[in-house]
Amino acid sequence: MRASYRFVAWVLRQVFRLGYRLEVSGLERIPRQGSLILASNHQSNLDPPLIGCFFPREISFVAKKQLFENPWLARLMRHFNALPLDRSGVDLRALREIRARLGQGHDLLVFPEGTRSRDGRLGQPRAGLGLIISAAEVDVLPVLILGSRSSPGLPGFRPVIRLEFGAPIPRAALPLAGDPGELEGRGRSSRAEALTRVVFQRIEAMYASANPPDKPNP
């Protein structure tokens, strides 16, 4: 881990602890070796730095390409491993870069919903996660965030943010098999959707466990 990344991660942890009561669990489930795709629900702009500062290694993450239009912001985001992604279609250039980084031992954070939740509940996942899984030969780590939509508070009135790292999903357990002729068009799209569903179902199970029916939604 680079010194600049390690320092910023340490600073962010202190800032989060000042404004929130943090409940971080599942760190022991993170494999010590091997690249991972981290798949998390998305509640607010705090999610990428929150996951990044508690994950024990440097992670890359995808961000919509519009955020890179500002050259200063683009330089900062690239320094902290952001990858521009065109969400209007299949971004082959981004997929090649993602595959290269994962092949080099990096980890990648992806938000299957593609955008932030408006009410804290889980949204509908998109096929983009499945395309990334198809392009990379790594396991997937489901992640759950709850409470990051809340504003920070003062001591004694700090809201709770829960960050949970789930059990890794081995690549071999994912529905990757298919007809070799179905590498384009609807065949590829259907497979990507199926892969996304399998991973997102794990996130939904974590969400349901954290939110029993008699408990209000965070």
MOWO-V655685 format. One record per pair of residues at least 6 apart in sequence whose C-alpha atoms are under 6 Angstrom apart, sorted by the first residue. I is the first residue (numbers start at 1). J is the second residue. Records with the same first field share a line. If there is no record, write none. Layout:
I = J, J
This chain:
1 = 58
9 = 53
19 = 152, 153, 158
20 = 152, 158, 159, 160
21 = 158, 160
22 = 160, 161
23 = 162
24 = 163, 164
25 = 164
26 = 164, 165
29 = 167
35 = 102, 105, 106, 107, 138
36 = 107, 138, 139, 140
37 = 107, 108, 109, 140
38 = 108, 109, 140, 141, 142
39 = 110, 111, 142, 143
40 = 111, 142, 143, 144
41 = 111, 144
42 = 116
43 = 116, 117, 120, 149
44 = 116, 149
59 = 107, 108
60 = 81, 82, 108
61 = 82, 108, 109
62 = 82, 83, 84
63 = 83, 84, 85
64 = 84, 85
65 = 84, 85, 86
68 = 74
99 = 136
112 = 125, 126, 129
113 = 123, 124, 125, 126
127 = 192, 193, 196
129 = 196
130 = 192, 195, 196
131 = 192
139 = 169, 170, 171
140 = 168, 169
141 = 168
142 = 166, 203
143 = 164, 165, 166
144 = 163, 164
145 = 162, 163
146 = 161, 162
147 = 161, 218
148 = 161
182 = 188
